[in-house]
Structures are given as C-alpha cells and as structure tokens.
Amino acid sequence: MSGETTTEEYRALAELRCRIRHFLGEGDAAARAAGLEPQQYLLLLMIRGLPEGKEATIRTLAERLALKHHSVVELIDRLETHGYARRTRGRDDRRRVLVSLLPRGERMLEEVVRQRINELRSYGHELVRAIDQLLDQPLKPESHNRAKKLSMNRREKRAYHSRQN
C-alpha cells in the first residue's frame, strides 16, 4: 500500500504543470507572431520532426497530435491554402495520403523552432528542476527496486547539469 501524497509532491506537481503551461503558452505566442495558428505550427513540427522510418500520413499525424482524423485534414487544408504544405498520394496505395512541407512552410517552421530552442536553452533548466523536484521525492516502498535503477541515471544527469552550469 502506498502512503498519502505529501504537500511537497502536490507542490512539485503543481510547479511542473505551471512550467509546462508557460512553455506551451509561449510556443503559441511565438507561432502567432510568425503568422501561424498554434495548431498549424504543431502540425508543421510533427511533419518535420517525425521519427526515422515514419511517414507523414494523416493517420500518423493525427496520432502524434492527439487529434481526430478530420481535424488534421482541416489543418492540412489550411496549410495547403497558405502554401506551407502539400498532399500527395502514395505510389503503391493511392488511398494513402502523404503530407510534406513546402519551402514556405519550412521557413515559417524554422523561424518558430529557432526561437523555441533558444528559449529552452535559456530557461529549460527551470523545467528540468521542476521535474527533478517531483522525481526526487521520497519513494514509496513498492517502488524501491525500480527507483534504484532510475536514481543512478538521475544522479548522473544532475552531475552532468551541474558541470554545464
């Protein structure tokens, strides 16, 4: 059985949530400043940042954005209208629709991504600190063995970050 959640855990989780919300809100503002709606920026980012071996199908993009298929189709319609992306049919299966960025979409995405990465490099340590604060809470007995494996990685990570600062 696990004990009650401590006040420190509530505070740590609230701080993490606050940091994540601020980061996301700043990303939305950066997208708007570049002339994109936040969802358009996220779709461009998902297309460009797909893991190796994944294709930018509507299904894959919908899964990665946690959106319905028809919502992604509408977003792609808007991106195509602005000249940011295009759809093509699969060669082997004409029912498969692949989405790719056009040069204009690449430029818009680059503008926002460069700013977001710079912000993370400047303020990301606050987000990491919030995560560490939550993970460093005393462990419940049932998670002790799992924590031994994780704690070594956290210690190594902290040592690395302290050397960087």
C-alpha positions in Angstrom: 0.0 0.0 0.0 1.2 3.5 -0.7 1.1 6.4 1.7 -0.8 9.6 1.2 0.5 12.2 -1.3 2.6 14.7 0.5 2.3 18.5 0.4 5.8 18.6 -1.3 4.5 16.2 -4.0 1.5 18.4 -4.6 3.7 21.5 -4.8 6.2 19.8 -7.1 3.4 18.6 -9.5 1.8 22.0 -9.5 5.1 23.6 -10.3 5.8 21.2 -13.2 2.3 21.8 -14.6 2.8 25.6 -14.3 6.2 25.4 -16.1 4.7 23.2 -18.9 1.7 25.5 -19.4 4.0 28.5 -19.6 6.2 26.8 -22.1 3.2 25.8 -24.2 1.7 29.3 -24.0 4.9 30.9 -25.1 5.0 28.5 -28.0 1.5 29.5 -29.1 2.5 33.2 -28.9 5.7 32.5 -31.0 3.6 30.7 -33.6 1.1 33.6 -33.8 3.9 36.2 -34.0 5.2 34.3 -37.0 1.8 34.3 -38.6 0.8 30.7 -37.8 -2.0 29.4 -35.6 -0.6 27.2 -32.8 -2.2 24.0 -34.3 -0.7 24.8 -37.7 2.8 25.2 -36.1 2.4 21.9 -34.3 1.4 20.1 -37.5 4.4 21.6 -39.3 6.6 20.5 -36.4 5.1 17.0 -36.4 5.7 16.6 -40.2 9.3 17.8 -40.0 10.1 16.1 -36.7 8.7 12.6 -37.4 10.9 9.7 -36.1 13.0 8.0 -38.6 11.1 5.4 -40.6 7.7 7.1 -40.0 5.8 8.6 -42.9 3.7 11.8 -42.6 0.3 10.1 -43.3 -2.8 11.7 -41.9 -3.3 8.9 -39.5 0.3 9.2 -38.1 -0.1 13.0 -37.8 -3.4 12.6 -36.1 -2.0 10.1 -33.6 1.0 12.3 -32.8 -1.1 15.4 -32.3 -3.8 13.5 -30.4 -6.4 14.9 -32.8 -9.2 13.3 -34.9 -8.5 12.4 -38.5 -10.9 15.1 -39.8 -9.3 17.8 -37.7 -5.9 17.0 -39.2 -7.5 17.1 -42.7 -8.8 20.6 -42.0 -5.5 21.7 -40.7 -3.7 20.4 -43.8 -6.4 22.2 -46.0 -5.4 25.5 -44.3 -1.7 24.8 -44.6 -2.1 24.0 -48.3 -4.1 27.2 -48.9 -1.2 29.2 -47.4 1.4 27.3 -49.4 3.0 25.7 -46.4 2.4 22.0 -47.1 1.1 19.7 -49.8 -0.6 16.3 -50.0 0.4 13.5 -52.4 -1.0 10.1 -52.9 1.1 7.0 -52.1 2.7 5.3 -55.1 1.8 1.8 -54.1 -1.5 2.6 -52.4 -3.3 5.6 -53.9 -5.6 5.7 -50.8 -2.6 6.7 -48.6 -2.1 10.4 -48.4 1.3 11.7 -47.5 1.9 15.2 -46.3 5.1 17.2 -46.9 6.4 20.7 -46.2 6.8 23.2 -49.0 9.7 25.7 -48.8 7.5 28.4 -47.4 6.3 26.0 -44.6 9.9 25.1 -43.9 10.8 28.8 -43.5 7.8 29.5 -41.2 8.6 26.5 -39.1 12.3 27.3 -38.8 11.5 30.8 -37.6 9.4 29.5 -34.7 11.6 26.5 -33.9 14.8 28.5 -33.7 13.1 30.8 -31.1 11.7 27.9 -29.1 15.0 26.1 -28.9 16.8 29.3 -27.8 14.1 29.7 -25.1 14.7 26.1 -23.9 18.4 26.7 -23.8 17.9 29.8 -21.7 15.0 28.6 -19.4 14.8 24.9 -19.8 16.7 24.3 -16.6 13.7 25.6 -14.7 11.5 22.9 -16.4 14.2 20.2 -15.6 14.4 21.4 -12.0 10.6 21.1 -11.7 10.7 17.5 -13.0 13.7 16.6 -10.7 11.9 18.1 -7.7 9.0 15.7 -8.3 11.2 12.7 -9.1 13.4 13.3 -6.1 10.5 12.9 -3.6 10.9 10.1 -1.1 9.9 6.8 -2.7 7.1 4.5 -1.6 8.3 1.0 -0.5 6.7 -0.7 -3.5 8.7 1.3 -6.0 12.1 1.0 -4.2 13.7 -1.5 -6.7 12.6 0.4 -9.7 13.9 3.6 -8.2 17.4 2.2 -7.6 17.8 1.8 -11.4 16.4 5.3 -12.1 18.2 7.1 -9.3 21.6 6.3 -10.8 20.5 7.9 -14.1 19.1 10.9 -12.2 22.4 11.3 -10.2 24.4 11.1 -13.4 22.1 13.6 -15.0 22.4 16.1 -12.1 26.1 15.8 -12.2 26.1 16.5 -15.9 23.9 19.5 -15.5 25.9 20.9 -12.6 29.1 20.7 -14.8 27.2 22.5 -17.6 26.2 25.4 -15.3 
